[in-house]
Amino acid sequence: MRDLLHSEIVRIGVIISGMRTRTTALLLVLICLSTCAFCADAADFTVKKIGEGVYAAIGADGGKAGSNAGFIVGSSGVVVVDTFEAVGPARDLLAEIRKITDLPIRLVVNTHYHLDHTGGNAVFAQAGATILAHRNLRGWLRTENLKFFGPNPKPEQKAMVEALVLPDEVYSDAVDIYLGARQIQVRYMLGHTGGDSVVTVPDAGVIFAGDLVWQKHLPNLIDATTSDWVKTLEQLLAEHPSGTFVSGHGDVASVADVRDFHDYLVTLRDAVAKAQAAGKADQALVDAVLPQLQEKYGKDCPAASAIQPPVVPASSCWGFFKAFSTRNITQTAAELAGTKRVPAPMADPNKNVAGK
């Protein structure tokens, strides 16, 4: 499957290089599926203890894990947060958990529907875990993920997406989980996809933010509403002024990292809005905004290479800059112009038309 996806990425890269303004999200395949020539040499993920019984699993850029995950150990069991992009790294994550505890894995929380965070659900379902997510995720998992393979997914790609394991339980706004006396809070928050969950461990001061936080990495904005996202980050900073954040991509994030990411979205929105107000659009808009982002977030970034691992993100060279910077600009422009397509929310059967 990895060879198949690598071939598809090569084909996609040729298309995008000749059509810079084409409104497609295929670059996400390059980043989120992370099937590149150097994957065999990259570390898949590193488990970091960030609190008592709380662990982050940090995936390497370009590694098979494809994203970050983590797990929380309580007196009666384990909660896993996200399952990487495929069953292989998910099995490795399960093995790492078993090095620490033999307690049953009670729940998996998917922070959002993207394939790089849900591709390993089957491993934990087979281990007896219940999968929990926001209700929108259940409606989008086997449909919206198809877009990452282009307008005409191959049969095997369709089969892979259609085989993704759906949540067993869904919620609308908030749900609390208890592992014995340990409380875990799951809250719906807006910004990245419209179906994002933030998982907080109050007694450890740890927040699993999924892709609502990217640590020194440019984000994927394909489904984003950045106006809501900025407010969500401000809420997280206000509620957790000394918290430790597990990002969706990048390393474990500090409060300063979350603030820097918030400031990136604000900078992006402001620069795009000013360019639009000056009458710029399409390539002219990109040409006006990109140098501003590059000066602050993409300075001295080396050229991408198929034979070298990705550069370690730094304050002046964020991860995924070359892959996502232009797309961040065009997708934000579409959002501000009111023309951006985002997934439609799933109906809540517990609410009537009036929302009561």
C-alpha atoms as a printed R data frame, in Angstrom:
    type eleno elety resid chain resno       x      y       z
1   ATOM     1    CA   MET     A     1   0.000  0.000   0.000
2   ATOM     2    CA   ARG     A     2   2.843  2.394   0.788
3   ATOM     3    CA   ASP     A     3   4.370  1.781  -2.658
4   ATOM     4    CA   LEU     A     4   0.981  2.421  -4.234
5   ATOM     5    CA   LEU     A     5   0.564  5.693  -2.388
6   ATOM     6    CA   HIS     A     6   4.105  6.757  -3.179
7   ATOM     7    CA   SER     A     7   3.396  6.303  -6.890
8   ATOM     8    CA   GLU     A     8   0.252  8.359  -6.512
9   ATOM     9    CA   ILE     A     9   2.155 11.117  -4.732
10  ATOM    10    CA   VAL     A    10   4.719 11.307  -7.512
11  ATOM    11    CA   ARG     A    11   1.888 11.660 -10.060
12  ATOM    12    CA   ILE     A    12   0.164 14.272  -7.912
13  ATOM    13    CA   GLY     A    13   3.379 16.262  -7.497
14  ATOM    14    CA   VAL     A    14   3.715 16.588 -11.269
15  ATOM    15    CA   ILE     A    15   0.150 17.869 -11.570
16  ATOM    16    CA   ILE     A    16   0.521 20.439  -8.807
17  ATOM    17    CA   SER     A    17   3.843 21.789 -10.030
18  ATOM    18    CA   GLY     A    18   2.166 22.785 -13.268
19  ATOM    19    CA   MET     A    19  -1.036 24.107 -11.741
20  ATOM    20    CA   ARG     A    20  -0.130 26.238  -8.729
21  ATOM    21    CA   THR     A    21  -3.547 27.798  -8.421
22  ATOM    22    CA   ARG     A    22  -5.591 24.665  -8.878
23  ATOM    23    CA   THR     A    23  -8.022 24.337  -5.987
24  ATOM    24    CA   THR     A    24  -7.217 20.828  -4.884
25  ATOM    25    CA   ALA     A    25  -5.969 19.385  -1.620
26  ATOM    26    CA   LEU     A    26  -3.704 16.708  -2.982
27  ATOM    27    CA   LEU     A    27  -0.601 18.072  -1.267
28  ATOM    28    CA   LEU     A    28  -2.098 16.763   1.963
29  ATOM    29    CA   VAL     A    29  -1.374 13.276   0.701
30  ATOM    30    CA   LEU     A    30   2.318 14.125   0.622
31  ATOM    31    CA   ILE     A    31   2.309 15.330   4.205
32  ATOM    32    CA   CYS     A    32  -0.371 13.349   5.987
33  ATOM    33    CA   LEU     A    33   0.224  9.986   4.385
34  ATOM    34    CA   SER     A    34   3.978 10.542   4.617
35  ATOM    35    CA   THR     A    35   4.913  7.842   2.137
36  ATOM    36    CA   CYS     A    36   8.229  9.096   0.860
37  ATOM    37    CA   ALA     A    37  11.570  7.646  -0.087
38  ATOM    38    CA   PHE     A    38  13.197  8.234   3.273
39  ATOM    39    CA   CYS     A    39  10.409  6.766   5.459
40  ATOM    40    CA   ALA     A    40  12.253  3.511   5.995
41  ATOM    41    CA   ASP     A    41  15.082  5.418   7.733
42  ATOM    42    CA   ALA     A    42  12.932  7.834   9.772
43  ATOM    43    CA   ALA     A    43  11.893  6.992  13.306
44  ATOM    44    CA   ASP     A    44   8.176  6.256  13.341
45  ATOM    45    CA   PHE     A    45   7.431  7.891  16.691
46  ATOM    46    CA   THR     A    46   8.872  8.581  20.114
47  ATOM    47    CA   VAL     A    47   6.947  7.995  23.344
48  ATOM    48    CA   LYS     A    48   7.398 10.821  25.863
49  ATOM    49    CA   LYS     A    49   6.079 10.800  29.421
50  ATOM    50    CA   ILE     A    50   4.586 14.248  29.971
51  ATOM    51    CA   GLY     A    51   2.683 13.672  33.206
52  ATOM    52    CA   GLU     A    52   1.935 10.945  35.699
53  ATOM    53    CA   GLY     A    53   0.420  8.200  33.558
54  ATOM    54    CA   VAL     A    54   0.212 10.517  30.522
55  ATOM    55    CA   TYR     A    55   2.246  9.887  27.385
56  ATOM    56    CA   ALA     A    56   2.665 11.580  24.004
57  ATOM    57    CA   ALA     A    57   3.615  9.564  20.918
58  ATOM    58    CA   ILE     A    58   5.402 12.019  18.641
59  ATOM    59    CA   GLY     A    59   5.614 11.015  14.993
60  ATOM    60    CA   ALA     A    60   8.594 12.080  12.911
61  ATOM    61    CA   ASP     A    61   7.940 14.207   9.835
62  ATOM    62    CA   GLY     A    62   8.005 11.762   6.944
63  ATOM    63    CA   GLY     A    63   7.620  8.755   9.218
64  ATOM    64    CA   LYS     A    64   5.082  5.968   8.912
65  ATOM    65    CA   ALA     A    65   3.083  7.196  11.919
66  ATOM    66    CA   GLY     A    66   2.103 10.303   9.965
67  ATOM    67    CA   SER     A    67   1.037 12.353  12.988
68  ATOM    68    CA   ASN     A    68   1.092 12.447  16.783
69  ATOM    69    CA   ALA     A    69  -0.959 10.370  19.205
70  ATOM    70    CA   GLY     A    70  -0.867  9.554  22.911
71  ATOM    71    CA   PHE     A    71  -2.396  7.659  25.809
72  ATOM    72    CA   ILE     A    72  -3.582  8.153  29.363
73  ATOM    73    CA   VAL     A    73  -3.340  5.496  32.077
74  ATOM    74    CA   GLY     A    74  -5.789  5.433  34.990
75  ATOM    75    CA   SER     A    75  -6.498  2.930  37.731
76  ATOM    76    CA   SER     A    76  -9.105  1.056  35.675
77  ATOM    77    CA   GLY     A    77  -7.721  1.233  32.161
78  ATOM    78    CA   VAL     A    78  -6.249  3.253  29.333
79  ATOM    79    CA   VAL     A    79  -7.578  5.926  26.956
80  ATOM    80    CA   VAL     A    80  -5.754  6.307  23.630
81  ATOM    81    CA   VAL     A    81  -5.886  9.582  21.716
82  ATOM    82    CA   ASP     A    82  -5.649  9.069  17.931
83  ATOM    83    CA   THR     A    83  -4.279  6.007  16.157
84  ATOM    84    CA   PHE     A    84  -1.796  7.236  13.526
85  ATOM    85    CA   GLU     A    85  -2.305  6.749   9.792
86  ATOM    86    CA   ALA     A    86  -2.199  2.974   9.417
87  ATOM    87    CA   VAL     A    87  -2.428 -0.314  11.258
88  ATOM    88    CA   GLY     A    88   1.355 -0.874  11.255
89  ATOM    89    CA   PRO     A    89   2.306  2.108  13.436
90  ATOM    90    CA   ALA     A    90  -0.885  1.596  15.452
91  ATOM    91    CA   ARG     A    91   0.308 -1.915  16.340
92  ATOM    92    CA   ASP     A    92   3.624 -0.404  17.376
93  ATOM    93    CA   LEU     A    93   1.768  2.070  19.589
94  ATOM    94    CA   LEU     A    94  -0.188 -0.749  21.200
95  ATOM    95    CA   ALA     A    95   3.096 -2.563  21.857
96  ATOM    96    CA   GLU     A    96   4.523  0.571  23.521
97  ATOM    97    CA   ILE     A    97   1.453  0.831  25.741
98  ATOM    98    CA   ARG     A    98   1.898 -2.780  26.771
99  ATOM    99    CA   LYS     A    99   5.452 -2.024  27.898
100 ATOM   100    CA   ILE     A   100   3.967  0.387  30.421
101 ATOM   101    CA   THR     A   101   0.716 -1.251  31.529
102 ATOM   102    CA   ASP     A   102  -1.378 -4.369  31.093
103 ATOM   103    CA   LEU     A   103  -4.587 -2.546  31.975
104 ATOM   104    CA   PRO     A   104  -7.347 -2.819  29.360
105 ATOM   105    CA   ILE     A   105  -7.635 -0.153  26.702
106 ATOM   106    CA   ARG     A   106 -11.103  1.180  27.400
107 ATOM   107    CA   LEU     A   107 -11.459  3.922  24.818
108 ATOM   108    CA   VAL     A   108  -9.899  5.522  21.783
109 ATOM   109    CA   VAL     A   109 -10.718  9.179  21.161
110 ATOM   110    CA   ASN     A   110 -10.291 10.342  17.558
111 ATOM   111    CA   THR     A   111  -9.572 14.070  17.606
112 ATOM   112    CA   HIS     A   112 -10.758 14.520  13.989
113 ATOM   113    CA   TYR     A   113 -11.526 12.495  10.886
114 ATOM   114    CA   HIS     A   114  -8.329 12.875   8.832
115 ATOM   115    CA   LEU     A   115  -6.768  9.600   7.787
116 ATOM   116    CA   ASP     A   116  -3.415 10.294   9.425
117 ATOM   117    CA   HIS     A   117  -5.116 10.290  12.842
118 ATOM   118    CA   THR     A   118  -7.646  7.482  12.361
119 ATOM   119    CA   GLY     A   119  -5.986  4.917  10.088
120 ATOM   120    CA   GLY     A   120  -5.078  2.633  12.987
121 ATOM   121    CA   ASN     A   121  -8.531  2.447  14.602
122 ATOM   122    CA   ALA     A   122  -8.909 -1.208  13.650
123 ATOM   123    CA   VAL     A   123  -5.970 -2.257  15.819
124 ATOM   124    CA   PHE     A   124  -7.530 -0.870  18.978
125 ATOM   125    CA   ALA     A   125 -11.041 -2.001  18.090
126 ATOM   126    CA   GLN     A   126  -9.654 -5.524  17.780
127 ATOM   127    CA   ALA     A   127  -8.038 -5.067  21.194
128 ATOM   128    CA   GLY     A   128 -11.486 -4.390  22.680
129 ATOM   129    CA   ALA     A   129 -11.498 -0.590  22.822
130 ATOM   130    CA   THR     A   130 -14.584  1.529  22.217
131 ATOM   131    CA   ILE     A   131 -13.931  4.334  19.728
132 ATOM   132    CA   LEU     A   132 -15.337  7.746  20.634
133 ATOM   133    CA   ALA     A   133 -15.468 10.899  18.513
134 ATOM   134    CA   HIS     A   134 -17.563 13.926  17.705
135 ATOM   135    CA   ARG     A   135 -20.637 12.992  15.696
136 ATOM   136    CA   ASN     A   136 -19.386 14.820  12.608
137 ATOM   137    CA   LEU     A   137 -16.395 12.482  12.428
138 ATOM   138    CA   ARG     A   138 -18.587  9.421  12.078
139 ATOM   139    CA   GLY     A   139 -20.338 10.983   9.101
140 ATOM   140    CA   TRP     A   140 -17.141 12.138   7.399
141 ATOM   141    CA   LEU     A   141 -14.606  9.366   8.031
142 ATOM   142    CA   ARG     A   142 -15.473  7.201   5.014
143 ATOM   143    CA   THR     A   143 -16.498 10.035   2.689
144 ATOM   144    CA   GLU     A   144 -14.360 13.148   3.180
145 ATOM   145    CA   ASN     A   145 -11.115 11.164   3.372
146 ATOM   146    CA   LEU     A   146 -11.553 10.169  -0.275
147 ATOM   147    CA   LYS     A   147 -10.697 13.696  -1.428
148 ATOM   148    CA   PHE     A   148  -7.087 13.233  -0.403
149 ATOM   149    CA   PHE     A   149  -6.653 10.823  -3.327
150 ATOM   150    CA   GLY     A   150  -7.843 13.248  -5.981
151 ATOM   151    CA   PRO     A   151 -11.036 13.400  -8.047
152 ATOM   152    CA   ASN     A   152 -10.779  9.780  -9.193
153 ATOM   153    CA   PRO     A   153  -9.562  7.527  -6.370
154 ATOM   154    CA   LYS     A   154  -8.414  4.070  -7.401
155 ATOM   155    CA   PRO     A   155 -10.521  1.100  -6.273
156 ATOM   156    CA   GLU     A   156  -7.936  0.071  -3.692
157 ATOM   157    CA   GLN     A   157  -7.867  3.597  -2.284
158 ATOM   158    CA   LYS     A   158 -11.650  3.634  -2.012
159 ATOM   159    CA   ALA     A   159 -11.535  0.245  -0.320
160 ATOM   160    CA   MET     A   160  -8.985  1.495   2.221
161 ATOM   161    CA   VAL     A   161 -11.092  4.525   3.150
162 ATOM   162    CA   GLU     A   162 -14.320  2.526   3.250
163 ATOM   163    CA   ALA     A   163 -12.646  0.043   5.619
164 ATOM   164    CA   LEU     A   164 -11.762  2.679   8.215
165 ATOM   165    CA   VAL     A   165 -13.279  1.728  11.565
166 ATOM   166    CA   LEU     A   166 -16.060  4.099  12.580
167 ATOM   167    CA   PRO     A   167 -16.618  5.390  16.117
168 ATOM   168    CA   ASP     A   168 -18.839  3.237  18.313
169 ATOM   169    CA   GLU     A   169 -19.975  6.237  20.323
170 ATOM   170    CA   VAL     A   170 -20.375  9.899  19.399
171 ATOM   171    CA   TYR     A   171 -21.068 13.102  21.294
172 ATOM   172    CA   SER     A   172 -22.186 16.607  20.365
173 ATOM   173    CA   ASP     A   173 -20.611 19.101  22.771
174 ATOM   174    CA   ALA     A   174 -18.866 17.493  25.726
175 ATOM   175    CA   VAL     A   175 -18.324 14.192  27.458
176 ATOM   176    CA   ASP     A   176 -16.334 13.139  30.525
177 ATOM   177    CA   ILE     A   177 -14.526  9.823  30.896
178 ATOM   178    CA   TYR     A   178 -13.418  8.309  34.192
179 ATOM   179    CA   LEU     A   179 -10.585  5.829  34.591
180 ATOM   180    CA   GLY     A   180 -11.250  5.099  38.236
181 ATOM   181    CA   ALA     A   181 -10.869  8.487  39.933
182 ATOM   182    CA   ARG     A   182  -9.037 10.050  36.975
183 ATOM   183    CA   GLN     A   183 -11.240 12.388  34.952
184 ATOM   184    CA   ILE     A   184 -10.647 12.961  31.251
185 ATOM   185    CA   GLN     A   185 -12.571 15.751  29.535
186 ATOM   186    CA   VAL     A   186 -13.466 15.604  25.842
187 ATOM   187    CA   ARG     A   187 -14.712 18.840  24.335
188 ATOM   188    CA   TYR     A   188 -15.870 19.845  20.853
189 ATOM   189    CA   MET     A   189 -13.978 22.872  19.572
190 ATOM   190    CA   LEU     A   190 -14.068 24.681  16.245
191 ATOM   191    CA   GLY     A   191 -11.355 25.472  13.752
192 ATOM   192    CA   HIS     A   192  -9.478 22.701  11.992
193 ATOM   193    CA   THR     A   193 -12.235 20.484  10.554
194 ATOM   194    CA   GLY     A   194 -15.555 21.299  12.180
195 ATOM   195    CA   GLY     A   195 -15.419 17.979  14.043
196 ATOM   196    CA   ASP     A   196 -12.460 18.441  16.379
197 ATOM   197    CA   SER     A   197 -12.144 17.082  19.901
198 ATOM   198    CA   VAL     A   198  -9.778 18.359  22.577
199 ATOM   199    CA   VAL     A   199  -8.890 15.841  25.294
200 ATOM   200    CA   THR     A   200  -7.832 17.289  28.652
201 ATOM   201    CA   VAL     A   201  -6.358 15.490  31.663
202 ATOM   202    CA   PRO     A   202  -6.997 18.031  34.453
203 ATOM   203    CA   ASP     A   203  -4.942 16.343  37.168
204 ATOM   204    CA   ALA     A   204  -1.865 16.349  34.909
205 ATOM   205    CA   GLY     A   205  -2.346 19.693  33.180
206 ATOM   206    CA   VAL     A   206  -2.092 18.000  29.772
207 ATOM   207    CA   ILE     A   207  -4.172 18.887  26.732
208 ATOM   208    CA   PHE     A   208  -4.295 16.628  23.665
209 ATOM   209    CA   ALA     A   209  -5.261 19.201  21.043
210 ATOM   210    CA   GLY     A   210  -5.061 17.099  17.884
211 ATOM   211    CA   ASP     A   211  -4.611 19.249  14.791
212 ATOM   212    CA   LEU     A   212  -5.971 22.326  16.518
213 ATOM   213    CA   VAL     A   213  -2.333 22.875  17.550
214 ATOM   214    CA   TRP     A   214   0.664 22.511  15.207
215 ATOM   215    CA   GLN     A   215   4.019 22.986  16.907
216 ATOM   216    CA   LYS     A   216   6.317 24.992  14.631
217 ATOM   217    CA   HIS     A   217   4.543 23.568  11.570
218 ATOM   218    CA   LEU     A   218   2.295 25.181   9.005
219 ATOM   219    CA   PRO     A   219  -1.164 23.628   9.225
220 ATOM   220    CA   ASN     A   220  -3.397 21.876   6.750
221 ATOM   221    CA   LEU     A   221  -6.293 24.278   6.161
222 ATOM   222    CA   ILE     A   222  -8.332 22.195   3.732
223 ATOM   223    CA   ASP     A   223 -11.362 22.015   6.075
224 ATOM   224    CA   ALA     A   224 -10.481 24.944   8.308
225 ATOM   225    CA   THR     A   225 -12.409 27.981   9.421
226 ATOM   226    CA   THR     A   226  -9.577 30.124  10.694
227 ATOM   227    CA   SER     A   227 -11.847 32.756  12.249
228 ATOM   228    CA   ASP     A   228 -13.149 30.102  14.653
229 ATOM   229    CA   TRP     A   229  -9.718 28.531  15.009
230 ATOM   230    CA   VAL     A   230  -8.180 31.753  16.332
231 ATOM   231    CA   LYS     A   231 -10.922 31.984  18.968
232 ATOM   232    CA   THR     A   232 -10.423 28.354  19.972
233 ATOM   233    CA   LEU     A   233  -6.702 28.895  20.514
234 ATOM   234    CA   GLU     A   234  -7.422 31.974  22.597
235 ATOM   235    CA   GLN     A   235  -9.824 29.914  24.702
236 ATOM   236    CA   LEU     A   236  -7.268 27.139  25.176
237 ATOM   237    CA   LEU     A   237  -4.604 29.641  26.225
238 ATOM   238    CA   ALA     A   238  -6.983 31.292  28.692
239 ATOM   239    CA   GLU     A   239  -8.132 27.990  30.197
240 ATOM   240    CA   HIS     A   240  -4.664 26.396  30.375
241 ATOM   241    CA   PRO     A   241  -2.120 29.155  31.086
242 ATOM   242    CA   SER     A   242   0.490 26.640  32.247
243 ATOM   243    CA   GLY     A   243  -0.632 23.567  30.334
244 ATOM   244    CA   THR     A   244   1.356 21.057  28.311
245 ATOM   245    CA   PHE     A   245  -0.125 20.540  24.852
246 ATOM   246    CA   VAL     A   246   0.190 17.484  22.623
247 ATOM   247    CA   SER     A   247   0.097 18.857  19.094
248 ATOM   248    CA   GLY     A   248  -1.162 17.029  16.035
249 ATOM   249    CA   HIS     A   249   2.154 17.598  14.244
250 ATOM   250    CA   GLY     A   250   5.496 18.706  15.613
251 ATOM   251    CA   ASP     A   251   6.757 18.188  19.150
252 ATOM   252    CA   VAL     A   252   4.994 18.499  22.483
253 ATOM   253    CA   ALA     A   253   3.933 22.151  22.606
254 ATOM   254    CA   SER     A   254   4.369 24.740  25.317
255 ATOM   255    CA   VAL     A   255   2.001 27.620  25.963
256 ATOM   256    CA   ALA     A   256   4.436 29.796  23.994
257 ATOM   257    CA   ASP     A   257   4.229 27.389  21.046
258 ATOM   258    CA   VAL     A   258   0.436 27.586  21.079
259 ATOM   259    CA   ARG     A   259   0.606 31.359  21.173
260 ATOM   260    CA   ASP     A   260   3.056 31.372  18.253
261 ATOM   261    CA   PHE     A   261   0.687 29.170  16.252
262 ATOM   262    CA   HIS     A   262  -2.219 31.468  17.076
263 ATOM   263    CA   ASP     A   263  -0.126 34.391  15.871
264 ATOM   264    CA   TYR     A   264   0.643 32.581  12.607
265 ATOM   265    CA   LEU     A   265  -3.062 32.248  11.821
266 ATOM   266    CA   VAL     A   266  -3.648 35.906  12.704
267 ATOM   267    CA   THR     A   267  -0.703 36.982  10.536
268 ATOM   268    CA   LEU     A   268  -1.963 34.865   7.641
269 ATOM   269    CA   ARG     A   269  -5.513 36.206   7.859
270 ATOM   270    CA   ASP     A   270  -4.375 39.822   8.138
271 ATOM   271    CA   ALA     A   271  -1.950 39.579   5.214
272 ATOM   272    CA   VAL     A   272  -4.519 37.930   2.957
273 ATOM   273    CA   ALA     A   273  -7.226 40.413   3.924
274 ATOM   274    CA   LYS     A   274  -4.946 43.370   3.143
275 ATOM   275    CA   ALA     A   275  -4.013 41.919  -0.231
276 ATOM   276    CA   GLN     A   276  -7.670 41.342  -1.070
277 ATOM   277    CA   ALA     A   277  -8.517 44.897  -0.005
278 ATOM   278    CA   ALA     A   278  -5.843 46.104  -2.434
279 ATOM   279    CA   GLY     A   279  -7.635 44.263  -5.244
280 ATOM   280    CA   LYS     A   280  -5.238 41.337  -5.526
281 ATOM   281    CA   ALA     A   281  -6.425 37.825  -6.362
282 ATOM   282    CA   ASP     A   282  -5.107 34.469  -7.533
283 ATOM   283    CA   GLN     A   283  -1.353 34.443  -8.249
284 ATOM   284    CA   ALA     A   284  -0.982 38.177  -7.572
285 ATOM   285    CA   LEU     A   285  -2.385 37.638  -4.092
286 ATOM   286    CA   VAL     A   286   0.007 34.736  -3.453
287 ATOM   287    CA   ASP     A   287   2.925 36.833  -4.682
288 ATOM   288    CA   ALA     A   288   1.950 39.620  -2.278
289 ATOM   289    CA   VAL     A   289   1.495 37.454   0.808
290 ATOM   290    CA   LEU     A   290   4.080 34.682   0.460
291 ATOM   291    CA   PRO     A   291   7.172 36.872   1.055
292 ATOM   292    CA   GLN     A   292   5.645 38.097   4.332
293 ATOM   293    CA   LEU     A   293   5.150 34.552   5.562
294 ATOM   294    CA   GLN     A   294   8.534 33.450   4.282
295 ATOM   295    CA   GLU     A   295  10.365 36.173   6.175
296 ATOM   296    CA   LYS     A   296   8.897 35.010   9.486
297 ATOM   297    CA   TYR     A   297   8.188 31.300   9.072
298 ATOM   298    CA   GLY     A   298  10.121 30.070   6.038
299 ATOM   299    CA   LYS     A   299  13.429 31.871   6.195
300 ATOM   300    CA   ASP     A   300  16.441 29.857   5.034
301 ATOM   301    CA   CYS     A   301  14.404 26.668   4.689
302 ATOM   302    CA   PRO     A   302  16.366 24.188   2.567
303 ATOM   303    CA   ALA     A   303  14.857 22.850  -0.625
304 ATOM   304    CA   ALA     A   304  12.722 19.735  -0.287
305 ATOM   305    CA   SER     A   305  14.499 16.502  -1.175
306 ATOM   306    CA   ALA     A   306  13.340 12.956  -1.812
307 ATOM   307    CA   ILE     A   307  16.562 11.534  -0.377
308 ATOM   308    CA   GLN     A   308  17.010 13.669   2.728
309 ATOM   309    CA   PRO     A   309  14.771 13.667   5.804
310 ATOM   310    CA   PRO     A   310  12.758 16.826   6.499
311 ATOM   311    CA   VAL     A   311  14.566 19.690   8.214
312 ATOM   312    CA   VAL     A   312  14.039 19.954  11.955
313 ATOM   313    CA   PRO     A   313  11.552 22.809  12.452
314 ATOM   314    CA   ALA     A   314  12.944 26.011  13.911
315 ATOM   315    CA   SER     A   315  11.510 29.385  14.885
316 ATOM   316    CA   SER     A   316  12.378 30.828  11.456
317 ATOM   317    CA   CYS     A   317  11.742 27.693   9.377
318 ATOM   318    CA   TRP     A   318   8.560 25.882  10.281
319 ATOM   319    CA   GLY     A   319   7.826 22.354   9.182
320 ATOM   320    CA   PHE     A   320   5.741 21.885   6.011
321 ATOM   321    CA   PHE     A   321   6.393 25.482   4.956
322 ATOM   322    CA   LYS     A   322   7.182 24.710   1.330
323 ATOM   323    CA   ALA     A   323   4.322 22.217   1.067
324 ATOM   324    CA   PHE     A   324   1.569 24.280   2.681
325 ATOM   325    CA   SER     A   325   2.434 27.986   2.493
326 ATOM   326    CA   THR     A   326   0.896 28.736  -0.900
327 ATOM   327    CA   ARG     A   327  -2.102 26.577  -0.151
328 ATOM   328    CA   ASN     A   328  -2.589 28.289   3.232
329 ATOM   329    CA   ILE     A   329  -2.807 31.589   1.367
330 ATOM   330    CA   THR     A   330  -5.274 30.455  -1.309
331 ATOM   331    CA   GLN     A   331  -7.507 28.592   1.130
332 ATOM   332    CA   THR     A   332  -7.598 31.531   3.533
333 ATOM   333    CA   ALA     A   333  -8.435 33.814   0.628
334 ATOM   334    CA   ALA     A   334 -11.358 31.561  -0.274
335 ATOM   335    CA   GLU     A   335 -12.536 31.559   3.335
336 ATOM   336    CA   LEU     A   336 -12.427 35.339   3.596
337 ATOM   337    CA   ALA     A   337 -14.208 35.650   0.241
338 ATOM   338    CA   GLY     A   338 -16.941 33.244   1.368
339 ATOM   339    CA   THR     A   339 -16.242 30.721  -1.382
340 ATOM   340    CA   LYS     A   340 -14.448 27.978   0.535
341 ATOM   341    CA   ARG     A   341 -16.053 24.551   0.705
342 ATOM   342    CA   VAL     A   342 -15.978 22.826   4.112
343 ATOM   343    CA   PRO     A   343 -17.692 19.580   5.184
344 ATOM   344    CA   ALA     A   344 -21.350 19.938   6.111
345 ATOM   345    CA   PRO     A   345 -22.126 19.197   9.785
346 ATOM   346    CA   MET     A   346 -24.044 16.032  10.551
347 ATOM   347    CA   ALA     A   347 -27.545 16.417  11.984
348 ATOM   348    CA   ASP     A   348 -27.935 15.913  15.719
349 ATOM   349    CA   PRO     A   349 -31.005 13.690  16.250
350 ATOM   350    CA   ASN     A   350 -31.368 15.027  19.794
351 ATOM   351    CA   LYS     A   351 -32.073 18.543  18.552
352 ATOM   352    CA   ASN     A   352 -35.096 19.780  16.629
353 ATOM   353    CA   VAL     A   353 -35.083 22.430  13.936
354 ATOM   354    CA   ALA     A   354 -35.014 25.190  16.544
355 ATOM   355    CA   GLY     A   355 -31.880 23.662  18.070
356 ATOM   356    CA   LYS     A   356 -33.523 22.824  21.383
